[in-house]
Amino acid sequence: MVTRFNRRKFLVYGSATLGTSMLLKACGGSSTTSDSGSAGDDTTTASGDGETVKVGILHSLSGTMAISETTVVDAEQLAIKEINAAGGVLGKQIEAVVEDGASDWPTFAEKAEKLIDQDKVSVVFGCWTSASRKAVLPVFESKDHMLWYPLQYEGQECSKNVFYSGATPNQQIEPAVDWLLENKSKDFFLVGSDYVFPRTANTIIKEQLKAKGGNTVGEDYLPLGNTEVTPIITKIKAALPSGGVIFNSLNGDSNVAFFKQLQGAGMGPDQYPVMSVSIAEEEVRQIGSEFLKGHLAAWNYFMTVESPENEKWVSDFKAEFGEDRVTNDPMEAAYIMVYLWKQAVEKAGSFDIPAVRTATYGQELAAPEGPVTVNTNHHLSKTVRLGEVRDDGMFDIIWTSEGTVAPQPWNQFVPDTKGFACDWSDPAKGEKYKI
């Protein structure tokens, strides 16, 4: 049975606001927020004993990734506020313990340990970059705990201890490459931030281009937070003198400099269309639509999706945080993962992590992006969309998949993982098995 969001009045109180996020950012520390409990309340354990159940929120509220991650915290806090207003989970109010990963991967690991060992949270919602996820993964696996991760990512991973509510490459990157080959150019220059997601994503793209008659004419990377983009733009122009596709997996502040200098070099979207997989409505708002108009992005959700569920969510988000605010794919994936966890807890009748894990399989939701289903490989079936930036900073949706696309954690273009799948409902299969 698909669960739909019902309209409800929200309680008016001072939590889950952008101001809270910015306060956390300014302090560079952590904070515990709750609808029904004080900070540091010790009456709650990971099993949900007491009047509240604690959950962890772990994102970058400072550093280069704060441009993207503070808004994800807002979305998670809104979901928690709604759930609490409707009676909570198993009769308990959710108390969110918020920690700042500070765009620093060792800090993410330290904060994950704190949330599990000291705060006794029942689940953690967190991370953005794959580097931060990889940093916390050993913590969750060694403690057999549960992380919900809201970002599209490079795949090539399928952990028993993580549920991934963002896209796998076959739900974002691969359809984008196919569309670009058919509609734009066969020549691709790959640019990304220098960490695991862009490098693995580009490995997949190169294999896909090789299989489908495309050309990788260049590839370059910037350290996260680096804004020295002129050398890369010079290389792109040299490799694509007559134009071609720029496939962009830069993250964080680097995108600001990249798009401004790209325009300054006279490299517009008519000749040099940029397809981004980490640029969404919030980043467009902060960079400026005048620098991004006509460029492209691949996601499962855009704010312009036409559905009653999305209309309601956008309206409710603006009512909570301000009419000038926008929604985007990572925020939506973060928002719905809180609801999916809630549904699993209620099906399990317990906060016990192994029971909740099993109860998560098959959970369905009529989400703002459209229907989603949790697969036994811990990823979601999702609709794929491509969008083009317009004057107002929103995206015109220019392509949509026919129905939902099943996730493939192990990539089918990369020789080392072709023919493999994941299924945690079957102990004989688990993380990786040959199809």
N, C-alpha and C positions, 0 to 999 in steps of 0.2 A: 504494500500500500504506500503510495507516494504521499508524503506529508507536505502540506502547503502552509505558507506563512499566513496567519490571520491578522487582521488589523486589531490593534489594541492601543489603549492609552498608555503612554509611558509615565512612570513616576518621575517627578521633577526633583532632581537632587544633583549635587555637584560632583559627579564622577564621570569618567570616560570622555572627557572633553579634550579638545586640542590643547587647551591651556594646561591640562594635566600633563600631556605628553611633553609640551615645551618646558614645563617646570622640571620634569625628570631629565630632560636633555640638558637644561642649564645646570642642574645639580650633578649630573654625571653619575648618579648613584642609583638606588633602587627604592621602590615604594610599594606598600601594600594597600590596595584599595578594596573596599568591601561595601556591599549593600546592607549587610547585617552583621557587622563585626568590626572590631577595631584592629588597627595594624598590629601584626605580631600576635594575634589571638592564638593561644596554644590549645584551644578546645577542639581543634580539628586535626585529624590525621589523614594519611593517604587513603584510608578506607572510608572516609567520610563520617567518622564518629563526631558527635556533637551537633550543634545547630547549623553549621555551615560546612561546606566542602571547599577546600582550597584547590585552585588551579594555578599553574604558572604561566606567565606571559613573558617571553624572552626574545627581545628584538633590539636593534640598534636605535637608541634614542639620542645618540651623539655620534660624531664622526661622519665619514663620507657617506655612509649608507642611511643616515637619518633622513635624508631627502625623501626616501621611499618608505622606510620602515615605521616611522611615527604614525603614518596613516593606517597601517595595518593594525597597529595597537588600537586605534580608534574603532576600527571595524570589529575587532574581537571584544572590546569593552562594550560596544553597543549590543552585540549578541548576548553577552552575559547580562546586561541590564534588562533586556527584553525577557530573557528566560526567568530572571528573578522576579520581574513584575508579574509574570504568569504563574508564579508559585515555586520556581526553582526546579531542582532535579531530585527526584525521590524525596520530596518534602523538605529539601535543604536549600538554603540560599548559597549561591556561588560566591566565593571570596577570591578575587584575583590578586595574586602576588606578582608585581611587575618588576622585572629586572632589565637593566641596560647592558646589552652585549658590547656597546661602545665601538662597533665596527672593528673589533679585535677578537680574533678567533680563540686564543687562549682564555680570554675573558668569558666568552660564551661557554666554554667547558666548565670554568669555575662557577659561573652562575647556575648552570644546569645541575651541578653537584649540590649547590646550596639549596636550590628549589626542592630537590628530591630528599636530601638528607636532613636539612634543618627545617624547611617549611612543610615537609611531608605532603606535598601536593599530590593530587590524584592523577594529573595529566599535565603536560606542558604543551602550550601552543607557541611555536616560535621558529626563529631563524628566517633569513632571506637568502643570503648567498649560499652556494654549495660548500664554500670553505667553512662557513659557520656550522652548517649541518654536519659536515665531516668531522669537525672538531668536537661536537657534542655526541656524535654517534656512539663512540666507545663507552661514554658515560651511561647512556640509556641501555645499551646492550649488556654491559657488565652488571647493571642493577635491575635488569629486566623490567624497565619502566616504559612509559609511553610518551612519544612525541608526535604531535600533529604538525605537519610542515606545509605551508600554504603556497609555495612557489612552483611555477613551471621550472623544470630543471633538466639536466643532461641525461637522466636515466642511469643505466649501468649500475643500479643499486636496487635492492629489494630487502629491506630489513624487517624482521619480525617486530621490532620495537618502534617502527615509524609508520604512520599513515600519511600519504602524500595527496593533498587535495588540489595541487596544481597539475599542469600538463606534463606528460612524458614527451620526448621528441616527436613521436608519431602523432601526437595531438597538437603540435604547434610548429616545430621547426620543419619537419618533413613536408607537410602540406604547403607551407610557405615557399619552400624551395621549388616544389612542383609548379606552383602558380607562377612564380617568377620566371622559371624556364619557359613556360608557355606564353607568358604575357609581357615580359620585360627584356630579358637578355640571357644568353648562355654563359656570359662572362661574369664571374663573381670575385670580389675582393672581400676577404673576411677580416673584420676588426673586432677586438674584444678586450675585456679586462683580463689581466694576467692571473687567473686562478682556474680552478677545476672546471667550472661550468662552461665558460667560453672555449677553453681548449678542447674539452670533450665534445661540445656541440660542434665545433669546427671539424673535428675528426669525422663526425657523423656526416656533416655536410659534404666534405671532400669525397667520402665514399659514395654518397648519394649522387653527387655530380658526375663522378666517374661512371656510375652505373647508368646514368640517364643522359649522357652526352653533353654535360656542362663542363665548364673550365674554371679551375681555381687559379686566378692570375696573380694572387698575392694574399698574404696573411700577416697580420701584425697585432701586437698587444701592448696595453698600457697597464702599469701597476694601478691598483684601485686608488682613486683619489688624485691620480696624476692628470694634469690638465695641459701638458705639453703635447698638443695634438698636431702641430704644424708638420713635423716629420712624417707622420702617418698620412696626412692629406697630400703631401708632396708625392709619396709613394703611390697612393691611389691614382693620382692624376697621371703619373708616369706609366702605371700598369694598365690604365683604362683611358688612353688618350681620346678615344671617341665615345666614351661613356660606358656604362654597364652597371651592374647591381653591386651595392655595398650592403653586405649582411652584417648587422651590428649587434654585438652582444656585450657592449660596454655597460657597466653598471655605475650607479652613483653620480657624483659630481662631474666625472669625466665627460658625460654626455652634454653638459652645458657648453663647455668649450668646443666640443666636437661639432655640434650643429651650428653654432655661431660662426666658427671659422670655416666650416664647409660652405656656408652661404657667402661668407666674405671672399672666398676663393672663386666665387661664381659657379659653384657646382650644385646646381639646382636639381629638384626631383625629376624634371623632364628628361635630363640626360644621366643623372646619377641618383636613381631612386634608392633610398636607404630603407631596408627592411629591418626593424628592430624587434627584439624579443624581450627587452626589459624597459621599454618606453611605453608608458600608459598615460591615462588622462592626468594624473597628478604630476608626472614629470613634464608633460606638455605645458601644464599650468605654470610650473616653476621656471621652465626654460623660456617659454614664450612661443605661442602658436605661429608668430611671424617667422620663426626660424625652422619650423617643422611642417608647415602647410605643404601638402602634397606627398610627404613621406609616408611610409607604411609601417604597420605593426601587426604581429600575429599573436592572438590571445584566444581564450575561450569565452571571455566576457568583455563587452564594451558597455559603457554607460548608455549608449544609444540602442541597446537591445530592446525590442518592443515586446513586452509581456506584462501581464498584471503583477507578477511577482517582482519584476525589476522596477516597475513604476512605484510600487509600494516601498521597496527598499531604498530607492533614491530619495523619495519623499521623506521617509523616516530618518535617513542619514542627514539630510539637509536640515530637518527640524531639530535634530540633536546638535549638529556642529556648525550650522550656518549655511545660508543660501549660496554662498560663494564656493562652497566645498564641492568636490567631485568624487565620484567613485571609480574604481578600476578593478582589473582582474585579480591582482594579489589581495586586495581588500575583500573582494567578494569571496574568493577562495578561503580566506581567513575567517570571514563571517560564517560561511556555511559549515566549516569544519567544527565549529563550536556546537552547532545544532546536530551534526551527525554524531559527535561524541555523546551529546545529551540523549539522543535516541537510543544509542547503543547501551548506555548506562541503564536507561529505563527498561530496555528489553532484557538486559542481564539481571535487573533487579538488585544491582550491587555496583560498588565502585571498585571491586576487585579487578585488577588489570587483566589477568588472563581471561576472566569471564567477559569483560567489556570487549577485549580484542575479538573473541569469537562472535560476540553479538553484533559487532560492527559489520561483518560480512553480509552483503546484500542490502544494507541500509540504503534507502532511496529518499530523495528530496526534490521537490519542485523548487529549484533554486532560482535566483535572479538570472543566472546564465542559461537556465533551462534544466531539464531533468538530469540528475546525476545519480549514479549508483556506485557503491563501494564494492570493488572486486576483491577476490580472495588473494590477489597479489598486492593488496594494500593501496591501490591506486583507484582513481575514479574514472568511469566512463563519462565522456564529456563531448560537447559540441565544439567544433573548431571554427574560428572566424578570423578573417583578415580585414583590417581597417585602414583607411586613409585619413590623415589629419586634415581637418578643415579649418576655416578662419576662426571659429569660436573655440577651438581647442578640443572639440569633440571629434569622434571618428565616424566617417561614413563607412558602414559595413559593406565591403565590396565582394565578399565571398563567404559562404557558410557551408559547412559539411552537410551531407545528407544524413541527418540523424546524429546520434552520439557515436563516438569513436572509442573502441575498447583500448585501454592502455597497454603498452608494451614496454615494461621496464628495461628488458634486455634488448638492445638495438639489433634490428634485422639487416642493417647495411654493413655494420662492422663485422669483419670476419670472425673475430674471437667470440662474439656473442650471438651470431646468427644461429637460429634454430633452438635458442634457449628461452625458457619462460620461468615464472615464479608462481607458487601456489601454497600459501601458508595454511590452508584448510586441510592439506594432505601432508602428514609428516614425511612421507616417502618422497615428496617433491620439494617443498620448502622454498628456500631462497633461490635456487637455480637448478633447473632440470632440463634435460634434452627433450624437446617436443617429439 
